[in-house]
């Protein structure tokens, strides 16, 4: 199976099996599934990069990210994104070497935090957002690119010491009740609830 097909199949399987915790999350889940159905490489083997999972698929493509909780759930580890200049969870584009969506989220978190993490393989949250600086060089330049982000959660060990990667301006622990980016409130609440740390 080609990497695009394997990753597409896994993403489709994961999103079809998942149930959104709110009506809005369920609406997004259905939107992601439709996107993957539209870009199914098994139905069109020539689809390749247009499989819906790689950045070359414009204007929309999947991304994967991980919210890292402290061992007690009181803090979250965030990165100050170099391009967006805002604090976010770790994440990014899927790559051909990623066998699954969860593997992509784990790889991104490891690359950006320096931590080896055990990731919960079940998504915790979905988020669709326009990304003005994401321009793969194909498609309509006037049409904004949207990341269809699938968000996972991982818990760091009590002695975890993160590092700052080349993709970040800073990496820092934040109190879960005093986030620097209010857009992360729902993600943090759902992640903490997943582990009974809310």
C-alpha positions as CSV (number, residue, x, y, z in Angstrom):
1,X,0.0,0.0,0.0
2,X,1.4,3.4,-0.9
3,X,2.1,5.8,2.0
4,X,-0.6,8.2,0.9
5,X,-3.2,5.4,0.7
6,X,-2.1,4.0,4.1
7,X,-2.2,7.4,5.9
8,X,-5.5,8.3,4.2
9,X,-7.0,4.9,5.2
10,X,-5.9,5.3,8.8
11,X,-7.2,8.9,9.0
12,X,-10.6,7.8,7.5
13,X,-10.8,4.9,9.9
14,X,-10.0,7.0,13.0
15,X,-12.4,9.8,12.1
16,X,-15.3,7.4,11.2
17,X,-14.8,5.6,14.6
18,X,-14.6,8.8,16.7
19,X,-17.6,10.6,18.1
20,X,-17.4,14.3,18.6
21,X,-18.0,15.4,22.2
22,X,-20.2,18.3,21.1
23,X,-22.5,19.0,18.1
24,X,-19.9,21.4,16.7
25,X,-17.2,18.7,17.0
26,X,-19.4,16.2,15.4
27,X,-20.1,18.6,12.5
28,X,-16.3,19.0,12.0
29,X,-15.8,15.2,12.1
30,X,-18.4,14.8,9.3
31,X,-16.6,17.6,7.4
32,X,-13.3,15.9,7.7
33,X,-14.7,12.5,6.6
34,X,-16.3,14.2,3.5
35,X,-12.9,15.8,2.7
36,X,-11.2,12.4,2.9
37,X,-13.9,10.8,0.8
38,X,-13.4,13.5,-1.9
39,X,-9.7,12.8,-2.0
40,X,-9.6,9.0,-1.7
41,X,-6.4,7.6,-3.4
42,X,-7.9,4.1,-3.5
43,X,-10.7,5.4,-5.7
44,X,-8.2,7.4,-7.8
45,X,-4.7,6.0,-7.7
46,X,-3.4,9.1,-9.5
47,X,-4.5,11.3,-6.6
48,X,-1.1,11.0,-4.9
49,X,-0.4,14.3,-3.1
50,X,-4.1,15.2,-3.5
51,X,-5.0,12.4,-1.1
52,X,-6.3,15.0,1.4
53,X,-3.6,14.3,4.0
54,X,-0.5,16.1,2.7
55,X,0.1,19.8,2.5
56,X,0.1,19.7,-1.4
57,X,-3.7,19.1,-1.2
58,X,-5.1,22.6,-1.5
59,X,-7.0,24.5,-0.2
60,X,-7.6,22.0,2.6
61,X,-5.5,19.2,4.2
62,X,-5.2,17.3,7.4
63,X,-2.7,18.2,10.1
64,X,-2.0,16.5,13.4
65,X,-1.2,17.9,16.8
66,X,-0.6,17.0,20.4
67,X,-1.5,18.8,23.6
68,X,1.1,17.8,26.3
69,X,-0.2,17.8,29.8
70,X,2.0,17.7,32.9
71,X,1.8,14.4,34.9
72,X,-0.7,15.9,37.3
73,X,-2.7,17.7,34.6
74,X,-2.2,21.1,36.2
75,X,-0.1,22.5,33.4
76,X,0.2,22.3,29.6
77,X,3.3,22.5,27.5
78,X,3.0,25.0,24.6
79,X,5.2,26.3,21.9
80,X,5.5,29.9,20.7
81,X,5.0,29.3,16.9
82,X,7.7,31.2,14.9
83,X,5.4,32.1,12.0
84,X,2.1,32.7,13.8
85,X,3.8,34.4,16.9
86,X,1.2,32.7,19.2
87,X,1.2,29.9,21.7
88,X,-0.1,26.6,20.5
89,X,0.1,22.9,21.1
90,X,2.7,21.0,19.1
91,X,1.8,19.9,15.6
92,X,2.1,20.2,11.9
93,X,1.8,18.6,8.5
94,X,1.6,14.9,7.9
95,X,4.6,13.3,6.1
96,X,4.9,10.3,3.9
97,X,6.9,8.4,6.5
98,X,4.0,8.7,9.1
99,X,2.1,5.3,9.1
100,X,-0.8,6.7,11.1
101,X,-2.4,10.0,12.1
102,X,-1.4,9.4,15.7
103,X,2.2,8.7,14.6
104,X,2.3,12.1,12.8
105,X,1.0,13.8,16.0
106,X,3.6,12.0,18.1
107,X,6.5,12.8,15.7
108,X,5.6,16.5,15.7
109,X,5.4,16.6,19.5
110,X,8.8,14.9,19.8
111,X,10.4,17.1,17.2
112,X,9.1,20.3,18.7
113,X,9.4,19.5,22.4
114,X,12.3,17.1,22.6
115,X,10.2,14.8,24.7
116,X,9.5,11.1,24.2
117,X,5.8,10.9,24.9
118,X,3.1,8.2,25.1
119,X,0.2,9.5,23.1
120,X,-3.4,8.5,23.5
121,X,-4.2,7.3,20.0
122,X,-7.8,8.5,20.1
123,X,-8.4,12.1,19.0
124,X,-9.5,14.5,21.7
125,X,-10.5,17.5,19.6
126,X,-10.8,18.8,16.0
127,X,-10.2,22.3,14.7
128,X,-10.5,23.8,11.2
129,X,-8.6,27.1,10.7
130,X,-7.3,29.2,7.9
131,X,-3.5,29.5,7.7
132,X,-2.4,32.5,5.7
133,X,1.3,31.5,5.7
134,X,0.7,28.0,4.4
135,X,1.2,28.2,0.7
136,X,2.3,24.9,-0.9
137,X,2.8,26.7,-4.3
138,X,-0.1,25.1,-6.1
139,X,-3.8,25.9,-6.4
140,X,-5.6,29.2,-6.3
141,X,-3.3,31.8,-4.6
142,X,-6.3,33.9,-3.5
143,X,-8.0,31.0,-1.8
144,X,-7.0,30.5,1.9
145,X,-5.5,27.2,2.9
146,X,-7.3,25.5,5.8
147,X,-5.7,23.1,8.2
148,X,-8.1,20.3,9.3
149,X,-6.3,19.6,12.5
150,X,-6.8,16.4,14.4
151,X,-5.7,16.9,18.0
152,X,-4.4,14.3,20.4
153,X,-3.2,14.4,24.0
154,X,-0.2,13.0,25.8
155,X,1.0,13.2,29.4
156,X,4.6,14.1,30.2
157,X,6.6,12.4,33.0
158,X,7.2,14.3,36.2
159,X,10.8,15.0,35.3
160,X,10.2,16.0,31.7
161,X,12.5,18.7,30.5
162,X,11.4,20.2,27.1
163,X,13.7,21.9,24.6
164,X,13.1,24.6,22.0
165,X,13.3,23.4,18.4
166,X,14.1,25.4,15.3
167,X,10.4,25.7,14.6
168,X,9.7,27.5,17.8
169,X,10.6,30.8,19.5
170,X,10.0,29.3,22.9
171,X,8.6,26.2,24.7
172,X,7.0,26.7,28.1
173,X,4.8,25.2,30.7
174,X,1.5,27.1,31.4
175,X,-1.0,26.8,34.1
176,X,-4.1,25.0,32.6
177,X,-6.3,27.7,34.1
178,X,-4.2,30.7,32.8
179,X,-3.6,29.9,29.1
180,X,-1.8,32.5,26.9
181,X,-4.1,31.6,24.0
182,X,-7.9,31.4,24.8
183,X,-8.5,29.5,21.6
184,X,-7.0,26.4,23.4
185,X,-9.6,26.4,26.2
186,X,-11.8,23.7,24.8
187,X,-8.8,21.5,23.8
188,X,-7.3,21.8,27.3
189,X,-10.6,21.1,29.0
190,X,-11.3,18.0,26.9
191,X,-7.7,16.8,27.3
192,X,-7.8,17.1,31.1
193,X,-11.2,15.4,31.3
194,X,-9.8,12.5,29.2
195,X,-7.4,11.7,32.1
196,X,-9.7,12.7,34.9
197,X,-7.6,15.7,35.7
198,X,-10.1,18.5,35.1
